[in-house]
Amino acid sequence: MLGPVKAVLLVGGMGTRLRPLTYRIPKPLVPVAGKPLIMHVIDSLPNEVDEIIIPMSYKKSVMEEYLVRNRPRRKITLVDEPDPLGTGGAVKNVEKRLDGDFLVINGDSVSSLNLSQFIMFHRQKKAFASISLWPVQDVTPFGVVELDKDSRIRRFQEKPKKDEAFSNLINAGVYALDHAVLDHIGKGFVSMEREVFPKILDKGMYGFRFDGYWVDCGKREGLLEAHWAVMGKDSAVVDSRSVHGGSVLKAPYVIREEAIVTGATIGPRAYVSERAVVGLRSHVEGSIVFEDARIGTNCRIVDSIIDAGVTIPDGQEVVSEILSNAKPDKA
């Protein structure tokens, strides 16, 4: 991988596990700590990446409108993917736009992976394919990877039992691939992880382990966790004009500009967006309140996501929910 590279950003899918939030916006535009999920990924890309290719179909027009209003500093190309093609099929579908080695990035997660270091690792190893790896305590929901002393991948193991796992390193969804990998991807729906990687294992696959954080944002729990990871454990960001009347603030929390918090308890782990209102004696903990939402008095909001413009009546309790005014698109 020499000189400029292209990155394929995988953001396909309808975000079903984040409904009804994703009835309003596509998953890549769901905010994480005040910035769309996709922009966390794009902003982490090093200067080596000169073009980002994004295959998508669901609410593609919403994405196009966002990019017109908020034009990133590098070239972004949206490509139609009318039918789901899987991680491998989506890459194969944009094959004609790839003219050398390239990156593939799962856009459903946020992480502390240093992509410049990852690209350098791939180059130094002269790898056919490199995979980012993240250590976890519970490997059972994931596929794990075993490395040799040189970080070369020896074998894969899919969703092992705890006592049978030969590693605690899982695939973190960022790949650096030789252009010839495309020759090993068939047309149609193809899983890169289950179908392609096992076929090319003997051609020189390497694993790059990183520390810090990695969070899958595909469901409510993950989206909440992503906020806390990005915010940091001790975050205490507040616009002093927003807090009134003896409110209690417990870090980590963020209260954005023009919000109104009056005599309420915010945190620990709370994100209150612009122009949101939290009423007297209400408690927001482990939750996100998006812009222009209104939480009445004596409410309790725990481990939940309150979407933009939603009103919570006085005295309501919301626990482990996503509340939104958005409705499914009409067929």
N, C-alpha and C positions, 0 to 999 in steps of 0.2 A: 504494500500500500504506500505509494510514493506520490507526493504532491497532493493537490486537492482531491477530495473524495465526496461522494454523494451519500446521503443517508435516506433510507426508506423508513418512514415513520408509520407504524401500524396502529391505526386508530379505528379499525373496522368494528362492526357490531352496533347494536342499538341501545346498549347500556341498560338492559332489562333489569339488572339487579339494583339500579339506582332510580328506577321509576318510583314516583311520578316526576322526579326532578328532570329526567331526560326526555320527558314529553315536551319540555320547554326548550331545552338546548341539547346539542349532541354532547356525549360524554367528554370529548376532548376540550370542550369549552367550560366544563364545570369548574368553578373557581376553587383553588386551593390557596388559602391564606391571601386572598385578594387578587390572585392571578390565575388565568385559565390553566388547567392541567397541561395542555399542550405547550404553553409558553414556558413552563418550568423545564420541559424537555428541550425546547428550541434554544432557550437561553443558556442551557448547559453545554451546547455544542461548541467545540473548539473552532478556531479559524480554519483548520484543514477542511472543514465541511463547507462547500460552496453552493450546494443545492440540497433542498429537502423535498423528497417526493412523498406525497401522502395519498394512498389509495383509500377512497371512502365512498359511501353512498348515502347513509342515513343522515338527513339534514345537511347535506353538502352545501346547499345554498346559504344556510345560516353560517357555516364556516367561511364561505366565500365573502359574505358581507362583513364578517369580523375581520378578515385579513385586509379588506379594502380600507376599513376604518383604522386598523392598527397594523400597518404594514411593517413586518419585521425587516431587519437590516440585511437579510440574505434572501436569495431566490427560493420561493416555495412553489411547487407544482402540485396541484390537486388532480388526481386521476380517478376516473369512474371505476367503481367496482360493483356492478349491479347485483351480483350474487356473492354470498360469502365464499371465500376461496381458501381460508386457513392461512397460517403464517407463511407457509411455503408458496402456496398458490398466489397470494397477494404479491409476493416478491417476483414470481415468474411473470405475473401480469404486467409488470413495469420493466421487464427485461430490456426492451429496446431503448430505455432511457438511461441504462447503466453501461458505462463505457470502460469500466475498470473495477478494481476492488472497491468495496462499499460497506457501509454500516447498515444494520437493521436494528431498529429500536422499537420495543413495545411501548406504545404511548399511554398505556393504562397505569403506569407506575411513576413514582418519584423516588429518587435515590441520591446518595452522595457520591456516586461513581464519578471518578475523574476521567472524562473521555479522552483527554489528551494522553494521559498515562496509558489508557487502554489501547489506543492506536499505536503508541510507541511500543508497547508490549507485543502487539500483533506483528509489527514490523521486525522487531528484534528476533522473534521466534521464527520468522519467515513461515508463518502458519498458513495452512489452507483455510482454516476457520478458527476463530477465537470466540469464546463465550465468557460473559461476565458471570461471576459466581458469588453467592451471598450465603453466609453461614446462618443456620437456624437451629433452634432447639428441638422443634417437632418437625421431623422430615416426612411424616406419613402422608400429608396432602400433596407432596411435591415429587418431582423426579430429582434424583441426586447424581452427583458426578464424582468419580474417583480419579485423582491425579497421581502422576509419578513425581519423582523429585525435581524434574525439569518443568513441571506444570503441564505436561502433556496429558491429555485425557486418555485414561485406560479403558473405562467402561461407563455405561449409564445404568441406572436402576430406577424404575418407575414406581412411585408411591410404595416404598418398602415399609415393612413393619419396623418398629423402633429397634428391636433386638436383631434385625437382619440387615440394617442399613450399613453400608461400608463407608459412608461419608455423611457429613452434615452440610455439604455444599450444594445449594440448589441453583438452578438456572435463573438468573436475574433479568433475562429478556433483552440483552444487548449483545449483538454479534458483529464481528468484523469478518468479512467473507471475501475470499478470492473470487474473481469474476467467474472462474471455471465451476464454482459451486452451482451456478445456474444450470449447467448441463446435467445435473443430478436431480433437478426438480421437474416433475411431470406437470402436465396441464390439468386444470380443474382444481378441485379442493385437495390441498396437500398440507400436511403438518410438517413444518420444518423440524420440530423437535422429535416427533415419533417416526417419521419416514425418511427424512433426508440425513439428519446427523448420524444415525447408526450406519448408513451406507458409506459415509465419507470418513468414518472414524480412523481408518488406517492410512489416510492421506495426510495426517498431521493436524490434529485438532488440539487446541490448548485452552486452558481455563485460567481466567484472571480473577483472583479473589480480591474483594474490597471490603472495607469496614465502614462504619458510620450508620447509615440507615437505608432501608429499601422498603417501600410500602406499595402494595397493590391497591389501587384506588377503585377497583371495579364494583365494590359494594359499600353499603353505608359504613360499616365498621372501618374499612380501609380508608375511605375518604376522610373520616374523622381523624384516624391515626396519622394520615398524611399532613393534616393541619398541624397537629402537635409536633410532628417531626420537623416540619419547616419552621415553625415558630420557635422551637427550642424549649428546654425544660424550665427555664427561668424567665421566659418572655413576660414582659409587663408593659405593653405598649398601649397608651391611652391618650386621647385628646382631652385635655383637662376641662374643656368647655362642654364635654359630653356627659360628665358625671355629676350628679346632684344629690342632695338630701340624704346624706349618711349612707351611701351605698358601700357595700363591702366587696373588695376586689381580692381574689385569691389567684396567684400566679400558678401556671402560665395563663395569660389571657391577652386578648387584643380587643380594643374598643376603638373603632375607626371614627373619622371625622363626621360631624353632624349627627352622630348617634345621640340618643337621649336615654340615659340610665338614671332612674330616680328611685332612691331608697331600695335598691335591689342588690342581690348577691350575684356576682359574676365570677365564675370559676369554682374550683380549678378547671383548667382546660375549657376555655370558652373563646369563641370568636364572634364578635358583634360587628356587623358590617355597617357601611355608610347609611345614615338616615334611619337605621333601625331604632325602635323604641322598646325599652324594657320597663315595665311599670312597677309600682310600689310593692314591696315585699315579695317580688318574684325572684326565682332562683334559676339561673342558667348554668348548668354544669356539664362538661363533656360534650358540648353541643356547638353547632354553627347556626348563627342567625344571619341570613342574607339581607341584602339591602332592602329598605322600605318595609320590612316585616314589622309587625306590631304585636308585642306580648303584653297582655293586660296585667291587672294587679293580682297578687296571690297565685301566680302560676308557678309550676315546677316543670322545667324543661331539662331532661337528662338524656345523654347519649343519642341525641336527635339532630336532624337537619331541618331547619325551618326555611323554606324557600322564599325568594323575593316576593314581597307584597302580601304575604300570608298574615292574617290576623288571628291571634289566639285569644279567645274570650277570657274574661276574668275567672280566676279560680280553676283553670284547666291544668291537668297534668299530662305531659307528653313524654313517654319513655320509649326509647329505642325505635323511633319512627322517622320517616321522611314525609313531611307535609308540604304539599304544593297545590297551588290553584290550577296548575297545568292539566290539560286533558289530552288524550290520544288524538293524533291527526285523524280526520275523517277519511275513510277508505275511498 
